[in-house]
């Protein structure tokens, strides 16, 4: 349907001019209206400020933003919720400018977590900010905003932090230690063996385990985070861990609760004598780091973990290289007293 917008010029003429004066008045007003129309037309052609632009600028930015969430991963939802909190639930497209965006950047650097206590980390703020800037690019490309605001915004630099993972010995300890939530233990060990995120673990169905082209079985899923296809070969040991059967249907980890990855999981890890700050995502790092340590090609690891950039995968190689450097120092010809 064609969208038509009208703007009143505030110019009126006599419907039925009764004398020369009224006729002259109509001619002058008609010429004036035509001059304004020409200027408006030129403005529209040059995309400066047409009537439809004015309509769009007054539109609800948050409502438009919310409708885009279904197309993207959970991080987009978190960024949307933070931005909604920042603008106190009200924002139009007209308000999206460099100043507002820079204020949102500052907000993220001191924002509180949405679902847990404490502030978000600088690295999380950096990721959220990057996602928001990506959204601004889309808005500009689609003609929703007239200025490419993103070109005037600085990124939030990340900081190096220790990314915890389990050593082979610690993985053995976990496997040997009972857990009050048996399904949590199985899911955790399965993640270490496959690199699956908690979101994919929770959504995994028996039907997702299919024949692999190179032999054996594999997990064939669309990842919850990136909505990308991922094919992960599964070892016989991993299949045995979950009790695989081709006749089973529905969720693999039925009954598993995301909340169990907090207190119940940490209690289990402590009972195994592990003092590291291990999260469920640490299992994914464990997979990558141990694979790298075992000599698996970095491109293979990238493919299994569905990393968009090889740079992400290379972080695990750096960890392994650092461990190798430490190992080299253990062989010395100098006797220690």
C-alpha positions in Angstrom: 0.0 0.0 0.0 1.3 3.4 -0.9 2.0 5.7 2.1 0.9 9.3 1.6 1.7 12.1 4.0 0.2 15.7 3.8 1.6 18.9 5.3 -0.4 22.0 5.6 1.3 25.2 4.3 -1.0 27.5 6.2 -1.9 29.3 2.9 -5.5 29.9 1.9 -7.2 31.4 -1.2 -10.6 32.7 -2.0 -12.8 29.9 -3.3 -14.8 32.3 -5.4 -12.9 35.6 -5.8 -15.4 38.5 -6.1 -13.1 41.2 -7.4 -9.7 42.0 -8.8 -8.1 42.4 -5.4 -9.1 38.8 -4.4 -8.0 37.5 -7.8 -4.6 39.1 -7.3 -4.4 37.7 -3.8 -5.1 34.2 -5.1 -2.4 34.5 -7.8 0.2 35.6 -5.2 -0.7 32.8 -2.8 -0.7 30.2 -5.6 2.8 31.3 -6.7 3.9 31.2 -3.1 2.5 27.7 -2.5 4.1 26.5 -5.8 7.5 27.9 -4.6 7.2 26.1 -1.3 6.2 22.9 -3.1 9.3 23.1 -5.3 11.5 23.6 -2.3 9.9 20.7 -0.5 10.3 18.5 -3.6 14.0 19.4 -3.8 14.3 18.5 -0.2 12.7 15.1 -0.7 14.9 14.4 -3.7 18.0 15.3 -1.7 16.8 13.2 1.2 17.2 16.0 3.6 13.9 16.0 5.5 10.9 14.7 3.7 7.4 14.2 5.2 7.9 10.5 5.6 11.2 11.1 7.4 9.5 13.3 9.8 6.9 10.5 10.5 9.7 8.0 11.0 11.6 10.2 13.3 8.7 10.3 15.7 8.2 6.5 15.6 8.9 4.3 18.7 12.5 3.2 18.5 12.1 0.7 21.3 9.1 -1.0 19.7 11.1 -1.4 16.4 14.1 -2.7 18.3 12.0 -5.2 20.2 10.6 -6.6 17.0 14.1 -7.3 15.7 15.0 -9.6 18.6 13.3 -12.6 17.1 15.9 -12.6 14.3 18.9 -12.6 16.6 20.6 -14.3 19.5 20.1 -13.8 23.3 22.8 -11.1 23.4 20.6 -8.8 21.4 17.9 -9.3 24.0 20.3 -8.3 26.8 21.4 -5.2 24.9 17.8 -4.2 24.2 16.9 -4.6 27.9 19.9 -2.5 29.0 19.1 0.2 26.5 15.4 0.2 27.6 16.6 0.6 31.2 18.9 3.4 30.1 16.2 5.5 28.3 13.6 4.6 31.0 11.4 2.8 28.5 10.9 5.7 26.1 12.8 6.6 22.9 12.1 7.7 19.4 14.2 7.5 16.3 14.7 11.2 16.5 16.6 10.8 19.8 19.1 8.4 18.4 22.2 10.6 18.0 25.9 10.6 18.8 25.4 12.2 22.3 22.7 9.6 23.4 24.8 6.7 22.1 27.9 7.9 23.9 25.9 8.2 27.1 24.7 4.6 26.6 28.3 3.6 26.2 29.1 5.1 29.6 26.0 3.5 31.1 27.2 0.0 30.0 30.6 0.6 31.7 28.8 0.8 35.1 25.6 -1.2 34.4 24.3 -3.9 36.8 23.6 -7.4 35.6 20.1 -8.1 34.5 19.5 -11.4 36.3 22.2 -11.5 39.0 23.7 -9.2 41.5 26.8 -7.2 40.7 28.1 -5.1 37.7 28.6 -6.5 34.3 32.3 -7.0 33.4 34.1 -4.7 31.1 34.3 -7.5 28.5 30.6 -8.0 28.6 30.1 -4.3 28.2 32.4 -4.3 25.2 30.4 -7.2 23.6 27.0 -5.4 24.3 28.4 -2.2 22.9 29.6 -3.9 19.8 26.2 -5.5 19.3 24.5 -2.1 19.7 26.8 -0.5 17.2 26.1 -3.3 14.8 22.4 -2.5 15.1 23.1 1.1 14.3 24.8 0.1 11.1 21.7 -1.9 10.1 19.4 1.1 10.9 21.6 3.3 8.7 21.7 0.8 5.9 17.9 0.4 6.0 17.4 4.2 6.0 15.9 4.3 9.5 18.4 6.9 10.6 20.0 9.6 8.4 23.4 9.7 10.0 25.8 6.8 10.2 26.2 7.4 14.0 28.4 4.4 14.3 31.3 6.1 12.5 31.6 8.6 15.4 31.5 6.1 18.3 34.6 4.6 20.0 34.6 0.9 20.9 35.0 -0.3 24.4 38.4 -2.0 24.7 38.4 -5.4 26.3 40.8 -6.4 29.1 42.7 -9.6 29.4 41.2 -11.9 32.1 42.0 -15.4 33.1 39.7 -17.8 31.3 39.4 -20.9 33.5 39.3 -24.4 32.1 39.8 -27.9 33.5 43.1 -29.8 33.1 42.9 -33.5 32.1 43.5 -34.4 35.8 40.7 -32.2 37.0 38.4 -33.6 34.3 39.2 -37.1 35.7 38.3 -35.9 39.2 35.0 -34.5 38.1 34.1 -37.8 36.4 34.9 -39.7 39.5 33.1 -37.4 41.9 29.3 -38.0 42.6 26.9 -35.1 42.1 23.6 -34.5 43.9 22.1 -33.7 40.4 23.2 -36.7 38.3 21.9 -35.2 35.0 23.9 -32.1 35.7 27.1 -34.2 36.0 26.3 -36.0 32.7 25.6 -32.7 30.9 28.8 -31.1 32.2 31.0 -34.0 31.1 29.2 -34.2 27.8 29.9 -30.5 27.2 33.6 -31.0 28.0 33.6 -33.8 25.3 31.6 -31.9 22.7 32.0 -28.1 23.4 28.2 -27.6 23.5 27.0 -24.5 25.3 24.4 -24.7 28.1 21.8 -23.3 25.8 22.4 -26.1 23.2 22.6 -28.7 26.0 19.2 -27.7 27.3 17.7 -27.8 23.8 19.4 -31.0 22.6 17.1 -33.8 21.4 17.9 -37.4 20.7 16.8 -36.7 17.1 19.7 -34.3 16.8 22.2 -37.2 17.1 22.5 -38.6 13.5 24.9 -40.6 11.4 28.2 -38.8 10.5 29.4 -38.8 6.9 32.8 -39.9 8.0 31.4 -42.7 10.2 30.0 -42.9 13.7 27.5 -40.3 15.1 27.4 -36.6 15.3 25.3 -33.8 16.8 23.6 -31.8 14.0 22.0 -28.7 15.4 21.2 -25.0 14.8 23.0 -23.3 17.7 20.8 -21.3 20.1 23.3 -18.4 20.4 24.2 -17.7 16.7 21.4 -19.6 14.9 24.2 -21.3 12.9 24.4 -24.9 11.7 26.9 -26.9 13.7 28.0 -30.5 13.2 30.0 -32.1 16.0 31.3 -35.6 15.8 30.6 -37.6 19.0 32.9 -40.3 20.4 31.6 -43.7 21.5 32.5 -42.7 25.1 30.3 -39.6 24.9 27.5 -41.7 23.5 27.8 -44.1 26.3 27.9 -41.3 28.8 24.4 -40.1 27.8 23.1 -43.7 27.2 22.4 -43.1 23.5 19.8 -45.2 21.8 18.3 -44.6 18.3 14.9 -45.4 19.7 14.9 -42.5 22.2 12.9 -39.4 21.5 12.7 -35.9 23.0 15.1 -34.0 25.2 18.5 -35.7 25.9 18.9 -33.9 29.3 15.2 -33.9 30.3 14.8 -32.2 33.7 18.0 -30.3 33.7 17.6 -26.7 35.0 19.8 -23.8 34.0 19.8 -22.6 37.6 21.6 -25.8 38.6 24.7 -24.4 36.9 25.1 -22.0 39.8 25.1 -23.3 43.4 24.6 -27.1 42.7 27.3 -27.2 40.1 29.8 -25.2 42.2 29.2 -27.5 45.2 30.0 -30.5 43.0 33.1 -28.9 41.7 34.3 -28.0 45.2 33.7 -31.6 46.4 36.0 -32.7 43.6 38.8 -30.6 45.2 38.8 -28.1 42.3 39.3 -24.5 43.5 39.1 -22.7 40.1 36.1 -20.5 39.3 34.5 -22.9 36.9 31.3 -21.9 35.0 29.4 -24.1 32.6 31.1 -22.1 29.7 34.4 -23.3 31.2 33.6 -26.8 29.9 33.6 -25.4 26.3 37.0 -23.8 27.0 38.1 -27.1 28.4 37.2 -28.9 25.1 39.0 -26.3 23.0 42.1 -26.1 25.2 42.6 -29.8 25.6 42.0 -30.4 21.9 44.7 -27.8 21.1 47.1 -29.3 23.6 46.5 -32.7 21.9 47.6 -31.2 18.6 44.2 -30.9 16.9 44.4 -28.5 13.9 43.1 -25.1 14.8 40.8 -25.0 11.8 39.2 -28.2 13.0 38.6 -26.8 16.4 37.2 -23.6 14.9 34.8 -25.7 12.8 33.6 -27.9 15.7 33.1 -24.8 17.9 31.4 -22.9 15.2 33.6 -19.8 15.7 33.0 -17.2 13.1 36.5 -15.9 13.4 39.7 -17.9 13.7 40.9 -15.2 16.2 38.5 -16.5 18.8 39.9 -20.0 18.4 43.5 -18.8 18.6 42.9 -17.7 22.2 43.1 -21.3 23.2 46.3 -21.9 21.3 47.8 -19.0 23.3 46.9 -20.8 26.6 48.5 -24.0 25.3 51.7 -22.1 24.2 51.9 -20.4 27.6 51.7 -23.9 29.3 54.4 -25.1 26.9 56.7 -22.3 28.0 56.2 -23.1 31.6 56.9 -26.8 30.9 60.2 -25.9 29.2 61.4 -24.3 32.4 61.0 -27.5 34.4 64.0 -29.1 32.7 67.2 -27.5 34.0 70.9 -28.5 34.5 71.1 -26.4 37.7 70.7 -28.3 40.9 68.2 -26.8 43.3 69.2 -26.7 47.0 
